[in-house]
Amino acid sequence: MPLKEYQVRRKALLTLFMNNSDVTSLDIANEFNVSDKAAAHILRRMAKAGFLLRRKVGKRYFYNISKRGVEMYDTYPGDFSEYLTQEQE
């Protein structure tokens, strides 16, 4: 069965993190043609879910894939949307 569009985009996002370090929301915004604000939102949610590690330098956050994110990448396609839709504390 072919992958759905959201699965392709998630795989592309995970691939970006597997191939790059210190990714910013601006990098994601440019790669996926979304606003910086939208990219920052999804990155915060992915970090909270444990898929990304986040560090702040000045006013900018830098993200790297976590061990959990690597495990998800290795088993994808899989749906991790339930982790991203949990209410923020």
C-alpha atoms as a printed R data frame, in Angstrom:
   type eleno elety resid chain resno      x      y      z
1  ATOM     1    CA   MET     A     1  0.000  0.000  0.000
2  ATOM     2    CA   PRO     A     2  1.441  3.434 -0.911
3  ATOM     3    CA   LEU     A     3  2.266  5.882  1.843
4  ATOM     4    CA   LYS     A     4 -0.190  8.676  2.566
5  ATOM     5    CA   GLU     A     5  0.945 12.275  2.118
6  ATOM     6    CA   TYR     A     6  1.309 12.893  5.857
7  ATOM     7    CA   GLN     A     7  3.481  9.761  6.141
8  ATOM     8    CA   VAL     A     8  5.737 10.989  3.360
9  ATOM     9    CA   ARG     A     9  6.089 14.401  5.050
10 ATOM    10    CA   ARG     A    10  6.861 12.836  8.434
11 ATOM    11    CA   LYS     A    11  9.446 10.546  6.892
12 ATOM    12    CA   ALA     A    12 10.990 13.561  5.132
13 ATOM    13    CA   LEU     A    13 11.065 15.471  8.428
14 ATOM    14    CA   LEU     A    14 12.715 12.582 10.257
15 ATOM    15    CA   THR     A    15 15.185 12.179  7.386
16 ATOM    16    CA   LEU     A    16 16.107 15.858  7.675
17 ATOM    17    CA   PHE     A    17 16.981 15.321 11.338
18 ATOM    18    CA   MET     A    18 18.877 12.105 10.617
19 ATOM    19    CA   ASN     A    19 21.055 13.949  8.086
20 ATOM    20    CA   ASN     A    20 21.516 17.284  9.885
21 ATOM    21    CA   SER     A    21 22.299 18.589 13.328
22 ATOM    22    CA   ASP     A    22 21.216 21.807 14.963
23 ATOM    23    CA   VAL     A    23 18.080 22.250 12.865
24 ATOM    24    CA   THR     A    24 16.027 25.397 13.510
25 ATOM    25    CA   SER     A    25 12.390 26.178 12.887
26 ATOM    26    CA   LEU     A    26 13.518 28.415 10.026
27 ATOM    27    CA   ASP     A    27 15.227 25.407  8.389
28 ATOM    28    CA   ILE     A    28 11.977 23.442  8.646
29 ATOM    29    CA   ALA     A    29  9.910 26.388  7.404
30 ATOM    30    CA   ASN     A    30 12.080 26.722  4.311
31 ATOM    31    CA   GLU     A    31 12.212 22.988  3.609
32 ATOM    32    CA   PHE     A    32  8.466 22.372  3.941
33 ATOM    33    CA   ASN     A    33  7.131 25.751  2.791
34 ATOM    34    CA   VAL     A    34  5.385 26.600  6.063
35 ATOM    35    CA   SER     A    35  5.654 29.604  8.359
36 ATOM    36    CA   ASP     A    36  8.419 29.815 10.942
37 ATOM    37    CA   LYS     A    37  5.733 29.936 13.632
38 ATOM    38    CA   ALA     A    38  4.101 26.721 12.378
39 ATOM    39    CA   ALA     A    39  7.472 24.989 12.170
40 ATOM    40    CA   ALA     A    40  8.395 26.129 15.706
41 ATOM    41    CA   HIS     A    41  5.089 24.748 17.000
42 ATOM    42    CA   ILE     A    42  5.587 21.264 15.539
43 ATOM    43    CA   LEU     A    43  9.213 21.175 16.716
44 ATOM    44    CA   ARG     A    44  8.170 22.052 20.276
45 ATOM    45    CA   ARG     A    45  5.565 19.284 20.194
46 ATOM    46    CA   MET     A    46  8.057 16.763 18.821
47 ATOM    47    CA   ALA     A    47 10.582 17.740 21.521
48 ATOM    48    CA   LYS     A    48  7.943 17.402 24.226
49 ATOM    49    CA   ALA     A    49  7.046 13.954 22.872
50 ATOM    50    CA   GLY     A    50 10.708 12.973 23.135
51 ATOM    51    CA   PHE     A    51 11.545 12.685 19.428
52 ATOM    52    CA   LEU     A    52 13.864 15.691 19.426
53 ATOM    53    CA   LEU     A    53 16.384 17.257 21.769
54 ATOM    54    CA   ARG     A    54 16.228 21.043 22.101
55 ATOM    55    CA   ARG     A    55 18.782 23.602 23.216
56 ATOM    56    CA   LYS     A    56 18.542 27.364 23.312
57 ATOM    57    CA   VAL     A    57 21.274 29.706 22.100
58 ATOM    58    CA   GLY     A    58 20.308 33.339 22.438
59 ATOM    59    CA   LYS     A    59 16.755 33.649 21.160
60 ATOM    60    CA   ARG     A    60 16.927 30.638 18.826
61 ATOM    61    CA   TYR     A    61 16.268 26.964 19.565
62 ATOM    62    CA   PHE     A    62 18.304 24.233 17.901
63 ATOM    63    CA   TYR     A    63 16.927 20.722 17.533
64 ATOM    64    CA   ASN     A    64 18.562 17.337 17.107
65 ATOM    65    CA   ILE     A    65 17.007 13.914 16.832
66 ATOM    66    CA   SER     A    66 16.830 11.939 20.072
67 ATOM    67    CA   LYS     A    67 17.309  8.215 20.610
68 ATOM    68    CA   ARG     A    68 13.526  7.846 20.553
69 ATOM    69    CA   GLY     A    69 13.416  9.766 17.271
70 ATOM    70    CA   VAL     A    70 16.031  7.455 15.742
71 ATOM    71    CA   GLU     A    71 13.997  4.435 16.846
72 ATOM    72    CA   MET     A    72 10.900  5.960 15.239
73 ATOM    73    CA   TYR     A    73 12.837  6.630 12.040
74 ATOM    74    CA   ASP     A    74 14.026  3.029 11.927
75 ATOM    75    CA   THR     A    75 10.493  1.643 12.296
76 ATOM    76    CA   TYR     A    76  8.658  4.168 10.095
77 ATOM    77    CA   PRO     A    77  6.103  4.247  8.560
78 ATOM    78    CA   GLY     A    78  4.418  4.324 11.876
79 ATOM    79    CA   ASP     A    79  2.009  6.815 13.268
80 ATOM    80    CA   PHE     A    80  3.280  8.884 16.172
81 ATOM    81    CA   SER     A    81  0.535 11.493 15.925
82 ATOM    82    CA   GLU     A    82 -0.912 10.386 19.269
83 ATOM    83    CA   TYR     A    83  2.221 11.787 20.942
84 ATOM    84    CA   LEU     A    84  1.887 15.082 19.111
85 ATOM    85    CA   THR     A    85 -1.784 15.618 19.899
86 ATOM    86    CA   GLN     A    86 -1.498 15.229 23.667
87 ATOM    87    CA   GLU     A    87 -2.501 18.366 25.507
88 ATOM    88    CA   GLN     A    88  0.409 20.504 26.512
89 ATOM    89    CA   GLU     A    89  0.992 20.768 30.241
